């Protein structure tokens, strides 16, 4: 079974409710995931409604490793803190980023070019660090698919910040 990084954007009132009512948050996240994350990503267009759900697929751990390596100021992979009293949504309880932290993340993501993320790093480096999925890095595959996920994550956080949303994150 694969481990997949997941995100859902919540409007400020929804975000506050999610922190008070983790069961409601799970229902809301599952609904968004079913409606949006199962579908193929659609390129942005003028007037398009930004997605409320996002997945980094199996790239979540590589993104975490690469962002930590450059001293990224916000933990966009694991969030700031666990949702209080939430049960596991896969590999632990969901975590969250409040709207102000989403804005800080979006700003930092915009300021961090994709090339900076992988500069000086090879698949061999990720394999040596035990980054998931290990088999990909042991085969020496390109880091370009992680960069593609990074670009999509930048877009997701930019949309969330623009609308003042909070974000829930989890690995399932």
C-alpha positions, 0 to 999 in steps of 0.5 A, a space after each residue: 500500500 502506498 503512502 500519499 500526502 493529502 491536503 484540504 483547504 477550509 474557509 476560515 469558519 470551516 477551519 475553526 470548526 474543523 479544530 473544534 469538531 474533528 469528525 466533521 473535518 474528516 467528513 468535509 475532507 473526505 467529501 473534497 477528496 472524493 470530488 476533487 482529488 480523484 480527478 486529474 488535475 486541471 490546469 488553471 484558467 481565467 475564472 477557474 475555481 481553485 481546487 479545495 483538495 490536493 495530493 502530492 502523491 508519493 512525493 510527500 517525503 521527498 518534498 519534506 526532505 528537500 524543503 527541510 534541506 533548504 531551511 524552508 520556514 513553514 512545514 507544508 508537508 506535516 503542518 504545524 500541529 495536530 487537529 485536537 482530539 482527531 483520530 488517525 486519518 491514515 498514518 496519524 491524525 491530520 495536522 493543520 496550518 492556520 490561515 496566517 501560516 498558509 499565507 506565509 507558506 504561499 509567500 515562501 513557496 513563491 519565493 523559492 524557485 523549483 530549481 532551488 529545491 533540487 539543486 545539488 541533490 541526486 536520487 542517490 542522495 535521497 536513497 542514502 537518506 531513506 526517503 520514501 519511496 526508496 525503490 524510486 531513488 534506488 533506481 536512480 529516477 529523476 527528481 523532476 516528478 517531485 519538482 512537478 508536485 512542488 509546482 502544483 503545491 505552490 499553486 494550491 497554497 497560493 489559491 488558499 492564501 489568496 482566499 484566506 483559507 486554512 489547510 489540513 494535511 495528512 498522509 494516508 
